[in-house]
Amino acid sequence: MKKSFGLLIAIISIVLFGCATTSNISVAPSEIEYKEISGKNYFSSRDSELYSSQKGYKITDVFILGADKRNENGTTEALLKLAIDKSAWGDNVRYVYATDFIKNIAETDPTWGDRVDAVANNEKYNGHYIVYAYGRTEGNFLDGYITKVIIYNIEGVPTQEQIDSDKAAAEAERIAKEEAEEKAKAEKYAKLNAAGKALANGYTYHGVEEVEKNCKLFANGALESGHAYYISGFVVKYGGSMAKIEYGDGFFFSSQSNAVYVDYVNQKVKGEVVEAGVTNLFGQTIETPITVIVAGGKGVTKIPVVLGIIEEK
């Protein structure tokens, strides 16, 4: 709802308190036998068909989408917007008269509209309301007749205690989910770092927690001698003599750094890196980003040295 339903109900009720409304139905709404019908069946039928032989219906699985007011022959009428789909529009939406219902709810349950607002996007409630509605035929032989559908009652709007309880449960679930994700992340990092430290034996190790900084240092030739770094997005270039860092997801968005000369701790590691990072398919060379441990170079050139591959599982 774009507007606050509770505020709209309040405005409508203020207007209606100054208007006297009466119903000329032959049977009081409380005495009508309401036939149960699913919202799907109700909204797929015309009012004239529904109320030709039945005075009232107990409509299940209904969405409340809003409220409005209308002036008819000098009288202000309140209407509720009902549907069986939250995104319904056109003929799939019904504006049902609710003047007496709004007046009564404003007096007996003033927070009703605010609670409807609070669960407007909650599938547990909205879409599962039970609406009691009855039909009244108005008009005459010369001008024709119309069936006016009026709300008698609505069931299923949660109490404030239910709303508060749901919020508390949702918050507890969110916290538990975050804690589980953090635990899984910590366990994953621990495994990756254990493998990384094994390759970086004898070096000051910069692990997966520092990966973004590590990649930036590598791409800009700023790795320190005596230090080893966890590097992801490592793309083998020119047969393994150089490498780039790939950023992004590799599908919808990706970019690569400038190429950096690299060396390898031995030929076995170079073979493993080339094997994992380069694939030839139908004459095309496919370069796959991999994760490696890289040590800062020594001497004048300070060319980084790849110590080994990390398999991320």
C-alpha positions as protocol buffer text, in pm:
chain_id: "A"
residue {
  index: 1
  type: MET
  ca { x: 0 y: 0 z: 0 }
}
residue {
  index: 2
  type: LYS
  ca { x: 138 y: 336 z: -95 }
}
residue {
  index: 3
  type: LYS
  ca { x: -57 y: 518 z: 174 }
}
residue {
  index: 4
  type: SER
  ca { x: -81 y: 418 z: 537 }
}
residue {
  index: 5
  type: PHE
  ca { x: -390 y: 202 z: 564 }
}
residue {
  index: 6
  type: GLY
  ca { x: -430 y: 292 z: 931 }
}
residue {
  index: 7
  type: LEU
  ca { x: -420 y: 665 z: 855 }
}
residue {
  index: 8
  type: LEU
  ca { x: -668 y: 623 z: 571 }
}
residue {
  index: 9
  type: ILE
  ca { x: -903 y: 430 z: 798 }
}
residue {
  index: 10
  type: ALA
  ca { x: -875 y: 707 z: 1058 }
}
residue {
  index: 11
  type: ILE
  ca { x: -957 y: 976 z: 802 }
}
residue {
  index: 12
  type: ILE
  ca { x: -1251 y: 778 z: 668 }
}
residue {
  index: 13
  type: SER
  ca { x: -1386 y: 712 z: 1016 }
}
residue {
  index: 14
  type: ILE
  ca { x: -1372 y: 1083 z: 1107 }
}
residue {
  index: 15
  type: VAL
  ca { x: -1573 y: 1166 z: 797 }
}
residue {
  index: 16
  type: LEU
  ca { x: -1820 y: 889 z: 862 }
}
residue {
  index: 17
  type: PHE
  ca { x: -1893 y: 982 z: 1222 }
}
residue {
  index: 18
  type: GLY
  ca { x: -2077 y: 1284 z: 1089 }
}
residue {
  index: 19
  type: CYS
  ca { x: -2288 y: 1078 z: 853 }
}
residue {
  index: 20
  type: ALA
  ca { x: -2581 y: 863 z: 952 }
}
residue {
  index: 21
  type: THR
  ca { x: -2612 y: 547 z: 744 }
}
residue {
  index: 22
  type: THR
  ca { x: -2890 y: 295 z: 743 }
}
residue {
  index: 23
  type: SER
  ca { x: -2938 y: -39 z: 575 }
}
residue {
  index: 24
  type: ASN
  ca { x: -3264 y: -138 z: 414 }
}
residue {
  index: 25
  type: ILE
  ca { x: -3175 y: -506 z: 395 }
}
residue {
  index: 26
  type: SER
  ca { x: -3464 y: -722 z: 513 }
}
residue {
  index: 27
  type: VAL
  ca { x: -3244 y: -938 z: 737 }
}
residue {
  index: 28
  type: ALA
  ca { x: -2988 y: -801 z: 983 }
}
residue {
  index: 29
  type: PRO
  ca { x: -2628 y: -877 z: 873 }
}
residue {
  index: 30
  type: SER
  ca { x: -2567 y: -1074 z: 1192 }
}
residue {
  index: 31
  type: GLU
  ca { x: -2856 y: -1306 z: 1109 }
}
residue {
  index: 32
  type: ILE
  ca { x: -2752 y: -1386 z: 752 }
}
residue {
  index: 33
  type: GLU
  ca { x: -2627 y: -1736 z: 673 }
}
residue {
  index: 34
  type: TYR
  ca { x: -2284 y: -1682 z: 515 }
}
residue {
  index: 35
  type: LYS
  ca { x: -2193 y: -1953 z: 266 }
}
residue {
  index: 36
  type: GLU
  ca { x: -1822 y: -2037 z: 261 }
}
residue {
  index: 37
  type: ILE
  ca { x: -1647 y: -1983 z: -72 }
}
residue {
  index: 38
  type: SER
  ca { x: -1284 y: -1959 z: -173 }
}
residue {
  index: 39
  type: GLY
  ca { x: -1155 y: -1621 z: -277 }
}
residue {
  index: 40
  type: LYS
  ca { x: -1061 y: -1767 z: -615 }
}
residue {
  index: 41
  type: ASN
  ca { x: -1416 y: -1879 z: -687 }
}
residue {
  index: 42
  type: TYR
  ca { x: -1570 y: -1564 z: -545 }
}
residue {
  index: 43
  type: PHE
  ca { x: -1358 y: -1320 z: -745 }
}
residue {
  index: 44
  type: SER
  ca { x: -1409 y: -1516 z: -1067 }
}
residue {
  index: 45
  type: SER
  ca { x: -1786 y: -1466 z: -1044 }
}
residue {
  index: 46
  type: ARG
  ca { x: -2005 y: -1161 z: -1093 }
}
residue {
  index: 47
  type: ASP
  ca { x: -2186 y: -1003 z: -800 }
}
residue {
  index: 48
  type: SER
  ca { x: -2522 y: -1040 z: -977 }
}
residue {
  index: 49
  type: GLU
  ca { x: -2461 y: -1415 z: -1010 }
}
residue {
  index: 50
  type: LEU
  ca { x: -2330 y: -1463 z: -658 }
}
residue {
  index: 51
  type: TYR
  ca { x: -2612 y: -1284 z: -482 }
}
residue {
  index: 52
  type: SER
  ca { x: -2902 y: -1395 z: -700 }
}
residue {
  index: 53
  type: SER
  ca { x: -2981 y: -1680 z: -462 }
}
residue {
  index: 54
  type: GLN
  ca { x: -2748 y: -1627 z: -167 }
}
residue {
  index: 55
  type: LYS
  ca { x: -2751 y: -1328 z: 69 }
}
residue {
  index: 56
  type: GLY
  ca { x: -2401 y: -1356 z: 210 }
}
residue {
  index: 57
  type: TYR
  ca { x: -2063 y: -1525 z: 174 }
}
residue {
  index: 58
  type: LYS
  ca { x: -1774 y: -1620 z: 397 }
}
residue {
  index: 59
  type: ILE
  ca { x: -1485 y: -1554 z: 157 }
}
residue {
  index: 60
  type: THR
  ca { x: -1154 y: -1723 z: 240 }
}
residue {
  index: 61
  type: ASP
  ca { x: -797 y: -1632 z: 140 }
}
residue {
  index: 62
  type: VAL
  ca { x: -848 y: -1263 z: 71 }
}
residue {
  index: 63
  type: PHE
  ca { x: -594 y: -982 z: 40 }
}
residue {
  index: 64
  type: ILE
  ca { x: -672 y: -637 z: 183 }
}
residue {
  index: 65
  type: LEU
  ca { x: -499 y: -391 z: -51 }
}
residue {
  index: 66
  type: GLY
  ca { x: -627 y: -58 z: 77 }
}
residue {
  index: 67
  type: ALA
  ca { x: -918 y: 167 z: 169 }
}
residue {
  index: 68
  type: ASP
  ca { x: -1093 y: 460 z: 3 }
}
residue {
  index: 69
  type: LYS
  ca { x: -1400 y: 680 z: 34 }
}
residue {
  index: 70
  type: ARG
  ca { x: -1664 y: 775 z: -217 }
}
residue {
  index: 71
  type: ASN
  ca { x: -1944 y: 1031 z: -224 }
}
residue {
  index: 72
  type: GLU
  ca { x: -2273 y: 888 z: -346 }
}
residue {
  index: 73
  type: ASN
  ca { x: -2585 y: 1103 z: -358 }
}
residue {
  index: 74
  type: GLY
  ca { x: -2454 y: 1329 z: -84 }
}
residue {
  index: 75
  type: THR
  ca { x: -2350 y: 1040 z: 138 }
}
residue {
  index: 76
  type: THR
  ca { x: -1991 y: 945 z: 215 }
}
residue {
  index: 77
  type: GLU
  ca { x: -1924 y: 576 z: 175 }
}
residue {
  index: 78
  type: ALA
  ca { x: -1613 y: 386 z: 286 }
}
residue {
  index: 79
  type: LEU
  ca { x: -1476 y: 107 z: 67 }
}
residue {
  index: 80
  type: LEU
  ca { x: -1212 y: -160 z: 113 }
}
residue {
  index: 81
  type: LYS
  ca { x: -1001 y: -282 z: -176 }
}
residue {
  index: 82
  type: LEU
  ca { x: -997 y: -663 z: -183 }
}
residue {
  index: 83
  type: ALA
  ca { x: -832 y: -918 z: -410 }
}
residue {
  index: 84
  type: ILE
  ca { x: -690 y: -1271 z: -418 }
}
residue {
  index: 85
  type: ASP
  ca { x: -349 y: -1152 z: -540 }
}
residue {
  index: 86
  type: LYS
  ca { x: -130 y: -881 z: -395 }
}
residue {
  index: 87
  type: SER
  ca { x: -51 y: -742 z: -740 }
}
residue {
  index: 88
  type: ALA
  ca { x: -406 y: -769 z: -874 }
}
residue {
  index: 89
  type: TRP
  ca { x: -562 y: -485 z: -1069 }
}
residue {
  index: 90
  type: GLY
  ca { x: -857 y: -410 z: -1295 }
}
residue {
  index: 91
  type: ASP
  ca { x: -1138 y: -667 z: -1285 }
}
residue {
  index: 92
  type: ASN
  ca { x: -943 y: -878 z: -1034 }
}
residue {
  index: 93
  type: VAL
  ca { x: -993 y: -616 z: -763 }
}
residue {
  index: 94
  type: ARG
  ca { x: -1319 y: -551 z: -578 }
}
residue {
  index: 95
  type: TYR
  ca { x: -1407 y: -230 z: -395 }
}
residue {
  index: 96
  type: VAL
  ca { x: -1653 y: -344 z: -131 }
}
residue {
  index: 97
  type: TYR
  ca { x: -1867 y: -111 z: 80 }
}
residue {
  index: 98
  type: ALA
  ca { x: -1748 y: -98 z: 440 }
}
residue {
  index: 99
  type: THR
  ca { x: -1908 y: 215 z: 590 }
}
residue {
  index: 100
  type: ASP
  ca { x: -2068 y: 52 z: 894 }
}
residue {
  index: 101
  type: PHE
  ca { x: -1774 y: -183 z: 937 }
}
residue {
  index: 102
  type: ILE
  ca { x: -1523 y: 108 z: 945 }
}
residue {
  index: 103
  type: LYS
  ca { x: -1734 y: 304 z: 1190 }
}
residue {
  index: 104
  type: ASN
  ca { x: -1760 y: 4 z: 1419 }
}
residue {
  index: 105
  type: ILE
  ca { x: -1390 y: -90 z: 1395 }
}
residue {
  index: 106
  type: ALA
  ca { x: -1284 y: 270 z: 1466 }
}
residue {
  index: 107
  type: GLU
  ca { x: -1484 y: 260 z: 1790 }
}
residue {
  index: 108
  type: THR
  ca { x: -1413 y: -95 z: 1907 }
}
residue {
  index: 109
  type: ASP
  ca { x: -1063 y: -165 z: 1773 }
}
residue {
  index: 110
  type: PRO
  ca { x: -885 y: 164 z: 1686 }
}
residue {
  index: 111
  type: THR
  ca { x: -549 y: -1 z: 1610 }
}
residue {
  index: 112
  type: TRP
  ca { x: -702 y: -238 z: 1352 }
}
residue {
  index: 113
  type: GLY
  ca { x: -586 y: -36 z: 1051 }
}
residue {
  index: 114
  type: ASP
  ca { x: -234 y: 3 z: 1187 }
}
residue {
  index: 115
  type: ARG
  ca { x: -210 y: -371 z: 1237 }
}
residue {
  index: 116
  type: VAL
  ca { x: -329 y: -436 z: 882 }
}
residue {
  index: 117
  type: ASP
  ca { x: -51 y: -200 z: 769 }
}
residue {
  index: 118
  type: ALA
  ca { x: 204 y: -383 z: 983 }
}
residue {
  index: 119
  type: VAL
  ca { x: 139 y: -715 z: 807 }
}
residue {
  index: 120
  type: ALA
  ca { x: 62 y: -582 z: 458 }
}
residue {
  index: 121
  type: ASN
  ca { x: 364 y: -769 z: 320 }
}
residue {
  index: 122
  type: ASN
  ca { x: 341 y: -1066 z: 552 }
}
residue {
  index: 123
  type: GLU
  ca { x: 226 y: -1377 z: 366 }
}
residue {
  index: 124
  type: LYS
  ca { x: 126 y: -1537 z: 694 }
}
residue {
  index: 125
  type: TYR
  ca { x: -168 y: -1296 z: 723 }
}
residue {
  index: 126
  type: ASN
  ca { x: -241 y: -1086 z: 416 }
}
residue {
  index: 127
  type: GLY
  ca { x: -393 y: -1317 z: 158 }
}
residue {
  index: 128
  type: HIS
  ca { x: -548 y: -1535 z: 426 }
}
residue {
  index: 129
  type: TYR
  ca { x: -814 y: -1302 z: 562 }
}
residue {
  index: 130
  type: ILE
  ca { x: -1172 y: -1424 z: 590 }
}
residue {
  index: 131
  type: VAL
  ca { x: -1423 y: -1165 z: 474 }
}
residue {
  index: 132
  type: TYR
  ca { x: -1793 y: -1183 z: 548 }
}
residue {
  index: 133
  type: ALA
  ca { x: -1988 y: -995 z: 284 }
}
residue {
  index: 134
  type: TYR
  ca { x: -2357 y: -968 z: 198 }
}
residue {
  index: 135
  type: GLY
  ca { x: -2537 y: -834 z: -104 }
}
residue {
  index: 136
  type: ARG
  ca { x: -2813 y: -578 z: -128 }
}
residue {
  index: 137
  type: THR
  ca { x: -3004 y: -507 z: -447 }
}
residue {
  index: 138
  type: GLU
  ca { x: -3071 y: -140 z: -517 }
}
residue {
  index: 139
  type: GLY
  ca { x: -3247 y: 42 z: -799 }
}
residue {
  index: 140
  type: ASN
  ca { x: -3582 y: 24 z: -974 }
}
residue {
  index: 141
  type: PHE
  ca { x: -3751 y: -116 z: -1279 }
}
residue {
  index: 142
  type: LEU
  ca { x: -3698 y: 196 z: -1490 }
}
residue {
  index: 143
  type: ASP
  ca { x: -3336 y: 275 z: -1400 }
}
residue {
  index: 144
  type: GLY
  ca { x: -3222 y: -81 z: -1349 }
}
residue {
  index: 145
  type: TYR
  ca { x: -3086 y: -270 z: -1051 }
}
residue {
  index: 146
  type: ILE
  ca { x: -2737 y: -310 z: -906 }
}
residue {
  index: 147
  type: THR
  ca { x: -2600 y: -542 z: -640 }
}
residue {
  index: 148
  type: LYS
  ca { x: -2422 y: -354 z: -364 }
}
residue {
  index: 149
  type: VAL
  ca { x: -2176 y: -575 z: -176 }
}
residue {
  index: 150
  type: ILE
  ca { x: -2118 y: -479 z: 188 }
}
residue {
  index: 151
  type: ILE
  ca { x: -1866 y: -605 z: 440 }
}
residue {
  index: 152
  type: TYR
  ca { x: -2004 y: -736 z: 766 }
}
residue {
  index: 153
  type: ASN
  ca { x: -1685 y: -863 z: 928 }
}
residue {
  index: 154
  type: ILE
  ca { x: -1321 y: -956 z: 864 }
}
residue {
  index: 155
  type: GLU
  ca { x: -1131 y: -1230 z: 1044 }
}
residue {
  index: 156
  type: GLY
  ca { x: -761 y: -1301 z: 1050 }
}
residue {
  index: 157
  type: VAL
  ca { x: -608 y: -963 z: 1133 }
}
residue {
  index: 158
  type: PRO
  ca { x: -344 y: -1042 z: 1398 }
}
residue {
  index: 159
  type: THR
  ca { x: -337 y: -891 z: 1744 }
}
residue {
  index: 160
  type: GLN
  ca { x: -50 y: -665 z: 1844 }
}
residue {
  index: 161
  type: GLU
  ca { x: 81 y: -947 z: 2061 }
}
residue {
  index: 162
  type: GLN
  ca { x: 94 y: -1175 z: 1757 }
}
residue {
  index: 163
  type: ILE
  ca { x: 274 y: -910 z: 1552 }
}
residue {
  index: 164
  type: ASP
  ca { x: 528 y: -849 z: 1829 }
}
residue {
  index: 165
  type: SER
  ca { x: 580 y: -1223 z: 1871 }
}
residue {
  index: 166
  type: ASP
  ca { x: 635 y: -1268 z: 1496 }
}
residue {
  index: 167
  type: LYS
  ca { x: 887 y: -982 z: 1495 }
}
residue {
  index: 168
  type: ALA
  ca { x: 1074 y: -1134 z: 1787 }
}
residue {
  index: 169
  type: ALA
  ca { x: 1078 y: -1476 z: 1617 }
}
residue {
  index: 170
  type: ALA
  ca { x: 1196 y: -1323 z: 1288 }
}
residue {
  index: 171
  type: GLU
  ca { x: 1472 y: -1133 z: 1466 }
}
residue {
  index: 172
  type: ALA
  ca { x: 1583 y: -1447 z: 1648 }
}
residue {
  index: 173
  type: GLU
  ca { x: 1585 y: -1636 z: 1316 }
}
residue {
  index: 174
  type: ARG
  ca { x: 1787 y: -1358 z: 1152 }
}
residue {
  index: 175
  type: ILE
  ca { x: 2044 y: -1361 z: 1430 }
}
residue {
  index: 176
  type: ALA
  ca { x: 2069 y: -1741 z: 1420 }
}
residue {
  index: 177
  type: LYS
  ca { x: 2114 y: -1731 z: 1042 }
}
residue {
  index: 178
  type: GLU
  ca { x: 2386 y: -1467 z: 1067 }
}
residue {
  index: 179
  type: GLU
  ca { x: 2563 y: -1664 z: 1338 }
}
residue {
  index: 180
  type: ALA
  ca { x: 2545 y: -1981 z: 1126 }
}
residue {
  index: 181
  type: GLU
  ca { x: 2681 y: -1793 z: 823 }
}
residue {
  index: 182
  type: GLU
  ca { x: 2962 y: -1643 z: 1028 }
}
residue {
  index: 183
  type: LYS
  ca { x: 3048 y: -1985 z: 1171 }
}
residue {
  index: 184
  type: ALA
  ca { x: 3051 y: -2141 z: 823 }
}
residue {
  index: 185
  type: LYS
  ca { x: 3264 y: -1853 z: 695 }
}
residue {
  index: 186
  type: ALA
  ca { x: 3508 y: -1887 z: 984 }
}
residue {
  index: 187
  type: GLU
  ca { x: 3538 y: -2263 z: 927 }
}
residue {
  index: 188
  type: LYS
  ca { x: 3596 y: -2209 z: 554 }
}
residue {
  index: 189
  type: TYR
  ca { x: 3858 y: -1942 z: 620 }
}
residue {
  index: 190
  type: ALA
  ca { x: 4030 y: -2166 z: 874 }
}
residue {
  index: 191
  type: LYS
  ca { x: 4063 y: -2447 z: 617 }
}
residue {
  index: 192
  type: LEU
  ca { x: 4186 y: -2211 z: 344 }
}
residue {
  index: 193
  type: ASN
  ca { x: 4434 y: -2046 z: 576 }
}
residue {
  index: 194
  type: ALA
  ca { x: 4561 y: -2382 z: 699 }
}
residue {
  index: 195
  type: ALA
  ca { x: 4639 y: -2476 z: 339 }
}
residue {
  index: 196
  type: GLY
  ca { x: 4783 y: -2130 z: 274 }
}
residue {
  index: 197
  type: LYS
  ca { x: 5010 y: -2136 z: 578 }
}
residue {
  index: 198
  type: ALA
  ca { x: 5142 y: -2479 z: 479 }
}
residue {
  index: 199
  type: LEU
  ca { x: 5251 y: -2333 z: 143 }
}
residue {
  index: 200
  type: ALA
  ca { x: 5382 y: -2016 z: 307 }
}
residue {
  index: 201
  type: ASN
  ca { x: 5601 y: -2194 z: 558 }
}
residue {
  index: 202
  type: GLY
  ca { x: 5883 y: -1959 z: 660 }
}
residue {
  index: 203
  type: TYR
  ca { x: 5704 y: -1646 z: 540 }
}
residue {
  index: 204
  type: THR
  ca { x: 5491 y: -1388 z: 718 }
}
residue {
  index: 205
  type: TYR
  ca { x: 5147 y: -1496 z: 598 }
}
residue {
  index: 206
  type: HIS
  ca { x: 4864 y: -1267 z: 488 }
}
residue {
  index: 207
  type: GLY
  ca { x: 4550 y: -1480 z: 472 }
}
residue {
  index: 208
  type: VAL
  ca { x: 4208 y: -1487 z: 313 }
}
residue {
  index: 209
  type: GLU
  ca { x: 4079 y: -1214 z: 548 }
}
residue {
  index: 210
  type: GLU
  ca { x: 4317 y: -973 z: 371 }
}
residue {
  index: 211
  type: VAL
  ca { x: 4250 y: -1098 z: 17 }
}
residue {
  index: 212
  type: GLU
  ca { x: 4129 y: -767 z: -128 }
}
residue {
  index: 213
  type: LYS
  ca { x: 4435 y: -583 z: 2 }
}
residue {
  index: 214
  type: ASN
  ca { x: 4659 y: -869 z: -109 }
}
residue {
  index: 215
  type: CYS
  ca { x: 4528 y: -854 z: -466 }
}
residue {
  index: 216
  type: LYS
  ca { x: 4572 y: -477 z: -476 }
}
residue {
  index: 217
  type: LEU
  ca { x: 4934 y: -507 z: -361 }
}
residue {
  index: 218
  type: PHE
  ca { x: 5003 y: -779 z: -618 }
}
residue {
  index: 219
  type: ALA
  ca { x: 4848 y: -584 z: -908 }
}
residue {
  index: 220
  type: ASN
  ca { x: 5055 y: -280 z: -818 }
}
residue {
  index: 221
  type: GLY
  ca { x: 5387 y: -452 z: -758 }
}
residue {
  index: 222
  type: ALA
  ca { x: 5388 y: -383 z: -385 }
}
residue {
  index: 223
  type: LEU
  ca { x: 5439 y: -729 z: -229 }
}
residue {
  index: 224
  type: GLU
  ca { x: 5710 y: -739 z: 38 }
}
residue {
  index: 225
  type: SER
  ca { x: 6000 y: -980 z: 45 }
}
residue {
  index: 226
  type: GLY
  ca { x: 5967 y: -1234 z: 324 }
}
residue {
  index: 227
  type: HIS
  ca { x: 5586 y: -1216 z: 310 }
}
residue {
  index: 228
  type: ALA
  ca { x: 5340 y: -1455 z: 142 }
}
residue {
  index: 229
  type: TYR
  ca { x: 4990 y: -1358 z: 31 }
}
residue {
  index: 230
  type: TYR
  ca { x: 4659 y: -1532 z: -33 }
}
residue {
  index: 231
  type: ILE
  ca { x: 4560 y: -1417 z: -386 }
}
residue {
  index: 232
  type: SER
  ca { x: 4227 y: -1491 z: -556 }
}
residue {
  index: 233
  type: GLY
  ca { x: 4121 y: -1413 z: -912 }
}
residue {
  index: 234
  type: PHE
  ca { x: 4472 y: -1503 z: -1036 }
}
residue {
  index: 235
  type: VAL
  ca { x: 4458 y: -1530 z: -1418 }
}
residue {
  index: 236
  type: VAL
  ca { x: 4750 y: -1695 z: -1596 }
}
residue {
  index: 237
  type: LYS
  ca { x: 4882 y: -1499 z: -1895 }
}
residue {
  index: 238
  type: TYR
  ca { x: 5138 y: -1567 z: -2169 }
}
residue {
  index: 239
  type: GLY
  ca { x: 5205 y: -1928 z: -2080 }
}
residue {
  index: 240
  type: GLY
  ca { x: 5248 y: -1852 z: -1714 }
}
residue {
  index: 241
  type: SER
  ca { x: 5513 y: -1583 z: -1740 }
}
residue {
  index: 242
  type: MET
  ca { x: 5265 y: -1316 z: -1632 }
}
residue {
  index: 243
  type: ALA
  ca { x: 4934 y: -1295 z: -1444 }
}
residue {
  index: 244
  type: LYS
  ca { x: 4646 y: -1057 z: -1393 }
}
residue {
  index: 245
  type: ILE
  ca { x: 4389 y: -1017 z: -1116 }
}
residue {
  index: 246
  type: GLU
  ca { x: 4027 y: -1056 z: -1224 }
}
residue {
  index: 247
  type: TYR
  ca { x: 3763 y: -860 z: -1034 }
}
residue {
  index: 248
  type: GLY
  ca { x: 3386 y: -911 z: -1041 }
}
residue {
  index: 249
  type: ASP
  ca { x: 3184 y: -1230 z: -1089 }
}
residue {
  index: 250
  type: GLY
  ca { x: 3329 y: -1322 z: -1429 }
}
residue {
  index: 251
  type: PHE
  ca { x: 2984 y: -1322 z: -1593 }
}
residue {
  index: 252
  type: PHE
  ca { x: 2780 y: -1004 z: -1552 }
}
residue {
  index: 253
  type: PHE
  ca { x: 3069 y: -785 z: -1443 }
}
residue {
  index: 254
  type: SER
  ca { x: 3442 y: -842 z: -1460 }
}
residue {
  index: 255
  type: SER
  ca { x: 3762 y: -649 z: -1517 }
}
residue {
  index: 256
  type: GLN
  ca { x: 4130 y: -733 z: -1504 }
}
residue {
  index: 257
  type: SER
  ca { x: 4433 y: -555 z: -1371 }
}
residue {
  index: 258
  type: ASN
  ca { x: 4749 y: -491 z: -1569 }
}
residue {
  index: 259
  type: ALA
  ca { x: 4965 y: -797 z: -1627 }
}
residue {
  index: 260
  type: VAL
  ca { x: 5239 y: -863 z: -1370 }
}
residue {
  index: 261
  type: TYR
  ca { x: 5551 y: -1078 z: -1426 }
}
residue {
  index: 262
  type: VAL
  ca { x: 5558 y: -1383 z: -1200 }
}
residue {
  index: 263
  type: ASP
  ca { x: 5799 y: -1661 z: -1117 }
}
residue {
  index: 264
  type: TYR
  ca { x: 5735 y: -2000 z: -954 }
}
residue {
  index: 265
  type: VAL
  ca { x: 5895 y: -2177 z: -661 }
}
residue {
  index: 266
  type: ASN
  ca { x: 5959 y: -2474 z: -894 }
}
residue {
  index: 267
  type: GLN
  ca { x: 5850 y: -2618 z: -1227 }
}
residue {
  index: 268
  type: LYS
  ca { x: 5603 y: -2854 z: -1061 }
}
residue {
  index: 269
  type: VAL
  ca { x: 5405 y: -2559 z: -919 }
}
residue {
  index: 270
  type: LYS
  ca { x: 5420 y: -2379 z: -1253 }
}
residue {
  index: 271
  type: GLY
  ca { x: 5279 y: -2686 z: -1426 }
}
residue {
  index: 272
  type: GLU
  ca { x: 4997 y: -2712 z: -1172 }
}
residue {
  index: 273
  type: VAL
  ca { x: 4911 y: -2343 z: -1211 }
}
residue {
  index: 274
  type: VAL
  ca { x: 4908 y: -2358 z: -1591 }
}
residue {
  index: 275
  type: GLU
  ca { x: 4710 y: -2682 z: -1587 }
}
residue {
  index: 276
  type: ALA
  ca { x: 4446 y: -2537 z: -1355 }
}
residue {
  index: 277
  type: GLY
  ca { x: 4431 y: -2191 z: -1505 }
}
residue {
  index: 278
  type: VAL
  ca { x: 4446 y: -2249 z: -1882 }
}
residue {
  index: 279
  type: THR
  ca { x: 4220 y: -2467 z: -2096 }
}
residue {
  index: 280
  type: ASN
  ca { x: 4232 y: -2510 z: -2473 }
}
residue {
  index: 281
  type: LEU
  ca { x: 3889 y: -2585 z: -2617 }
}
residue {
  index: 282
  type: PHE
  ca { x: 3816 y: -2604 z: -2989 }
}
residue {
  index: 283
  type: GLY
  ca { x: 4115 y: -2390 z: -3066 }
}
residue {
  index: 284
  type: GLN
  ca { x: 4025 y: -2128 z: -2807 }
}
residue {
  index: 285
  type: THR
  ca { x: 4228 y: -2053 z: -2496 }
}
residue {
  index: 286
  type: ILE
  ca { x: 4012 y: -2020 z: -2185 }
}
residue {
  index: 287
  type: GLU
  ca { x: 4175 y: -1860 z: -1883 }
}
residue {
  index: 288
  type: THR
  ca { x: 4012 y: -1953 z: -1554 }
}
residue {
  index: 289
  type: PRO
  ca { x: 4078 y: -1745 z: -1238 }
}
residue {
  index: 290
  type: ILE
  ca { x: 4238 y: -1953 z: -964 }
}
residue {
  index: 291
  type: THR
  ca { x: 4357 y: -1894 z: -607 }
}
residue {
  index: 292
  type: VAL
  ca { x: 4727 y: -1907 z: -524 }
}
residue {
  index: 293
  type: ILE
  ca { x: 4977 y: -1820 z: -255 }
}
residue {
  index: 294
  type: VAL
  ca { x: 5233 y: -1568 z: -379 }
}
residue {
  index: 295
  type: ALA
  ca { x: 5550 y: -1457 z: -205 }
}
residue {
  index: 296
  type: GLY
  ca { x: 5704 y: -1115 z: -248 }
}
residue {
  index: 297
  type: GLY
  ca { x: 6007 y: -1120 z: -479 }
}
residue {
  index: 298
  type: LYS
  ca { x: 6368 y: -1058 z: -387 }
}
residue {
  index: 299
  type: GLY
  ca { x: 6656 y: -872 z: -547 }
}
residue {
  index: 300
  type: VAL
  ca { x: 6631 y: -582 z: -787 }
}
residue {
  index: 301
  type: THR
  ca { x: 6337 y: -710 z: -992 }
}
residue {
  index: 302
  type: LYS
  ca { x: 6130 y: -827 z: -692 }
}
residue {
  index: 303
  type: ILE
  ca { x: 5928 y: -1054 z: -922 }
}
residue {
  index: 304
  type: PRO
  ca { x: 5652 y: -1227 z: -717 }
}
residue {
  index: 305
  type: VAL
  ca { x: 5695 y: -1601 z: -667 }
}
residue {
  index: 306
  type: VAL
  ca { x: 5396 y: -1837 z: -683 }
}
residue {
  index: 307
  type: LEU
  ca { x: 5428 y: -2094 z: -404 }
}
residue {
  index: 308
  type: GLY
  ca { x: 5125 y: -2309 z: -485 }
}
residue {
  index: 309
  type: ILE
  ca { x: 4754 y: -2341 z: -557 }
}
residue {
  index: 310
  type: ILE
  ca { x: 4470 y: -2322 z: -306 }
}
residue {
  index: 311
  type: GLU
  ca { x: 4164 y: -2530 z: -394 }
}
residue {
  index: 312
  type: GLU
  ca { x: 3850 y: -2348 z: -281 }
}
residue {
  index: 313
  type: LYS
  ca { x: 3576 y: -2600 z: -208 }
}
